[in-house]
């Protein structure tokens, strides 16, 4: 990993952001991005398909709490299953 990427990951980790997912999936899914997508996607349906309790995802969006690695992986897998991606 280049020094720039390493420093970026360290900064994101120190800031409490989830750093697992882009390098594992090539897709960016954050609470901020989901908040933006909520205008055009039914996030309750996405949560159900991903196996995430709807209330948990709604609370995370409302509080702007970061997604766990498992939640992000489940959401990414669900989006990919329907040929959707986000950047």
N, C-alpha and C positions, 0 to 999 in steps of 0.2 A: 504494500500500500504506500502510495506517495506520502511525503511529509504533509502536504496540504490537506489531503483527505484525513490523515491521522489527526492533525490538529483540529480540523472541523468536527470530527467525531468526538474528540475529547471535549471540545467546547459544548457541543450539543448534549453530551452525557452530563457534564457539570451543570448545565442549565435544566436538567431534569427531563430532557426530551428523549423519546424512544429512538435509538439509533440502529436497532436491529435490522429494520425491514427493507430499506432501499437496496442494500447490497445483497440481500437474500432473494428479493423478489423483483427488483427493477421497477417497482411501483411505489409511489409515495401516497400513503394514507395516514393523515393525521387528524386530530380532532378539529383543527382549524379548517382543513380541507373538507371534512364531512359537514361541518357547519355551512360552508359555502355550497356544497352539493345538495343540502337539504331543500333548497329551493326547487330543484328539478328531480330529485330522487326520493322515493319513499324509503327513508332510512329504517323505519320499523320493519318493512318487508326484507330489507337487506340484512338487518340484525337477525331476524328469524331464520333466514336462509343460511346465515353464518353460524347459527347455533349460539348466539349471544343474546342474553335476556334483553328485551326491548327497553325495559326500564333502566337497566344498567347503562346502555348506550345513550339513552336520553339524558340521564344524570351526568354522564361524562361530558356530553356536549354542552349541557347547561352550565356546568362548573368549569368547563375547559380543562378537564383532567386528562392527561395523556393515556393513550391506549396501551395495554400490555402487549408484549410480543405475540402471545397467542391470539389475542383479539385482532391485532393487525393482520396476522397471517390468515385468520379465518375470513376477515373482510376482503383481503386481497384475493383469496381463493374463490370467494363468492363472486366478486366482480369479474374475475377472469373466466369463471364458468359461463358467464353471460357475455363474454367478449367485451367487457368494459375495462377501462384503465383510467388512471388519473396521473397527472404530473404536478 
